[in-house]
Amino acid sequence: MAKASPKTGGATGPGDYSRYVHLLYLVGASLAAYLLFKISSSIWFLLGEPNDFLLIGASVVTSGVAAFFLWRHKTVNTLAFEVVSELSKVTWPTRKELSAAIVAVIVVSIIVSIILGVFDLFWGWVTDLIYFGQA
């Protein structure tokens, strides 16, 4: 039995990314609704007391309509499937590799902060010497 194409949906398997693409649109629409609500609330606040019910409704409807039209747009939908397909090929680090990288970042940050602290002390001493004639 042949599996359905990921773009047409159907059978689930390693090549079926439609649920991830739909999740991508849902998360994008939610983020857009939140940002639209915050921006419109800030603008409306300048004019008076904002009506949150109206702003939330308008933000959700506007973001939903935008997500629907982007979902129906062939080029955008193809791009979304390509992004999800490429992300499925990424080799993510193991817990051990991630822990080693975190430790390396922390150690390097501490070393750099010590070096910058020494430079700051030195330049503070030099500026005191220049401006006040004393150390």
N, C-alpha and C positions, 0 to 999 in steps of 0.2 A: 504494500500500500504506500503510495507516494505521499510525502508530507506537503502541506500547503506552503506557499511562499510566505516569508515573514511579512511582506507588505499586504498580503490579502488576509492574514490572520489564519485561523483554523487550527491545525494540529500544533501542539506544543512540543518543543524539542530544542536542541542546541541552537538552531537557526531562527527560532521564533522570538523576536524582540518586541513584539507589539505591546505586551503588557508594560515593558519598561518605557516605551515611547509614550504610551498613554499616561503612565505615572509622571513622566517628564512634563507633559502638557498640563497635568493636574497641579503639579508643584509650581510650574511657571505661572499658571493662572492664579494660584493662591498667593504667590509672592507679588504678582502684579496687583491683585486686589488689595493686599495689605499696603503696598507702597502708594497706590492711588488713593486709598482711604486716608493715609497719613498726610499726603500732599494736599488733598482737597480739604481736609480738616484744618490744616494750618492756614490755607488761604481763606477759608470761610471764617476762621477765628478772627481774622483781621476785620471782617465785616460785621461780626456779631457772634452770638452763641450758635455753634454749629448743631445741626440736627443729625445726631449719630445714626439713627435708623435710616434716614434718607441717604446719607453718605455711604453707609455700609452696603445698602441695597444697590445703589448706583455703581459702586466700585465692583461688587460681585458680578453684576449683570454686564458691565463694560468689559471686565476681564474675561468672563465666560464667553462672551461674543467674540472677543479678539482671539482667544484660544481656539474656539471652534473654527473661525476662518483660517487661522494658521494651520490647524489640523487638516482642513480640507484643501489647503494650498499644496499642490503636488510637489513643488520644489522644496518647500519648507519641510514637508513630511518626509521626503526622500533624504534630506539632510539630517533630520532627526534620527532616522533609521541608520544612516551611515555612522553618526556619532555613537549611537548605542552599540553598533556592531564593532566599531574600533575599540570602544571601552571594554568590550568583552574579551578582546585579545590582550589586554594589559596584564602583565605579570605583577601582581601586587606583592609587597614584601611580607615575609613571614613575621610572626611576633618577635622572634629572636633578632632578625635584621632590623626591625623597627625599633626595638629596645636599644640596640647598638647605635643606631643613628641618633636617637634621642640623647643618649649619654654623650656622644661626640659633640652634638650641638651645645649641650649644657656646659661641657668642659671648655670648648672653644669660647663660648660666651663669657665664662668666668675669666679665662686668660686674657681676652680682649678687654674686659672691664678693668682688670688689674693694670694692664698696660696703659689704658686711657687715664686711669686714676693717677698713675705715676706721672704721666705727661701733664695732667692738670696741676698736680702739686708743684712740678718743676716750673711751669709757666706762671703759676701764681707767685712763686718765689721770685722769678725774674721780673714780673710786673711790680711787685712790692719794692724790689731793688731799684727799678727805674723811676717809679713815681715818688717813693718816699725816701729813697736813699738808705734804706735799712732792710735787713733780711728778716 
